[in-house]
């Protein structure tokens, strides 16, 4: 793969962000976006738009880089044997994705829990698999199931719970144009199919414990 690495100086949060782009794909997508700008009635050669096709191509490649990630491998990279069998909850995970129907963003929060069955996973890996699935063209329903299934199939816990709450710009900016609507999806396995366990999870994600 012909990759070019751009080092972006973003050290304010204690790290340097590194973006990697496939230059061949960037050029191909940018070429099409130059035509699209013209079809929309714009002049793609005016000063403010000259670099827009390339910027859009880079943004799209970043927003869909989840296709290059293996979520199961992310989990397996930090699995540890541990004799712990109580609920582990990671809530308020930021979600940013792209609706596959209109290629407009949807965004919100994911709340995830699992009940270990001999193994736990490094806590940072759960948000990472959320990103790995979200950074693709998605629908929220499939995103919810993919996260659930990945944790269940890889970690083999006693149960998994996933709740995602998102706002969809395809609803807010076009179509019905309802800016304040929120879509909630959920998926459960194992112990979370039981009312008592599921109710405990829902209580924990709605409680203000910070």
N, C-alpha and C positions, 0 to 999 in steps of 0.2 A: 504494500500500500504506500502510495506517495504522500507521506505526511509532512506537514510543515508545522513547527511548534512556535507559537507566539507566547512570550513571557510577559504577562501583564503585571505591572507593579501594584499589587494590592496587599500590602503588608500590614495594613491597619489592624486586622484581626489576627495577626500573628502567623500568617501564612502567605505564600506567593501563589497566586492562581496561575495555572498553566493551561492554556487552551490549545488543543490539537485539531487541525483541520486537514481533510483530504483535499488537496488543491485541485485535483481533477474533477471531483464532484462539485466543488465550489464554482469552478469556471462554467461547468455545464448548467448548473442551476441559475447562476447569475445571468447567463446568456438568455435563458427563457424569461427571467424576470425583467430584463430590459425590454423584451417584446411585450410583456404584460403591461408595463408602464405606458407604453405607446398605445396599446389597445384601450387603456383606461382614459385616454385623452391627454396624457401628460407628455412632456418633452423629456425623454430620458437623458438627453445631453445637456440639460441646463445644470448650472453649478450645483444646486442643492441635491440633485439626483444622480450625478455622475457615478458616485460610489455606492449608491443605494442597492443595486442588484447584488453586489458582492457582500454588502453588509447583511442583506436579507438571507443570502445563501449561507453565510456563516452562522447567523442566528438559527436558521432552520436545522443546520447540522448539529448545533449544540442542543437544541430543544428536542431532537430525536436521537441523541447519542445512546439512548437505552438499548437500541437494537444491537449495539456492539458489546453489551454487557451480559454476563451470565449470572442472574440473581442467585441461583442455587450454589454456584461456586463462591459467591460473596458470602453466603451463610456458612458454607463448609470451611471457609478460611478461618473462622473463629468459633468453632464448636468445641465445647469442653464438657467432659464428664463431671457431673455434679449431682449429689443426692439432695435435690431440692424439688419439691412437688407442689408448691403454691403458685398462684397466678403471678405472672410477670406482665406488667402493663407499660407500654410506651405510648403516651398520648400527645396530642397537639403536634404531630409531625407535619410540617408544611408540605403541601402537594401542589405542584405546578405541572400541568399537562396540556395537551392539544386535542381538541375534539376532532375526531376523524371525519365528521360529516361536513364541517365548514372550515376546519383548520383555524379555529379561534381558540384562545386559551380557556381552560377552566382551572380553578384553583381553590384551595381550602386547606382542610386538615384531615389527617388520618389518625385513628386511635387503634392500636393493635395490642392484643394480649395473647399469651400462650401459657399452657400449663406443662412444665418440663416433665419428661419421662425418661430420665437418665442423662439428658444432655441439656445444657444451656448454650446460648449464643451471645457473643459480645454485643452489648446494647447498641453500639453505633451501626451494626450491620442491618438492623431492622429499618432505620431510615434510609440506608443505602439501597435496600431492595425496593423500597417504595419508589425512590428515584429511578431505579433501573427499569421498572415497569411504567412509571409515569412519563418518562422522557421518550415516549413513542406516540404515534397517533393512537388515540384511545377513545373508549367510551367508559364512563365511570363504573358501570356495572361490571364490565370485564376486568377493569383494573382491580376492583375489590376482590373478585374471585381469584385472579392471578396471584395476588399477594397472599391470600389465604392458602391456596394450593401449594405455593412454593414453600411456605413455612411448614405446612403439614407434611409434605412429601420429603422434605430435606431433613428437618429436625425430628420428625416422628413424635411430636408431643402428644399429651393426652387430649389436647384440644386447642383450637385457634379461634380467635375472634377478631374481626376487622370491621370497623365502621369508618366511612369516609363521608365528609360533609364538604360540598363544593358549590361555588358560584360559577355559572357558565356564561361566558360573554356572548355565545351564540343566542342566548335567551335575553341578555341584557342590552346588547347593541343592535340586534336585528330581530326579525320575527315578532314575537309577543312583547318584547321590550319591557320585561319586568326586572328592574334592577336589584330588587331585594330578595328575590327567591333563592332558596338554598336547596340543593338536592342531597339527600342522605341515602346511602346504600350500606348494606351490611351483609356479612357472610360469616358462618360459624361452622365448626366441626367439633366432633367428640363431646367433651364435657360441657362445652358451651351450648350444646343443643338442649341442655337441661335448664329449666326456667330459673332455678335458684342461682346457678353459676352465671348464667347470662345476665341476670338482674344485678349481681355483684359487680360484674364488669361495667355495665351501664352506669351504675352508681359511682364507680371510681372515675370514669371518664367525664362525668358531669360535676363531680365534687371539686371544690376549690381547695386543693391540697398544697398549693405552692406557698 
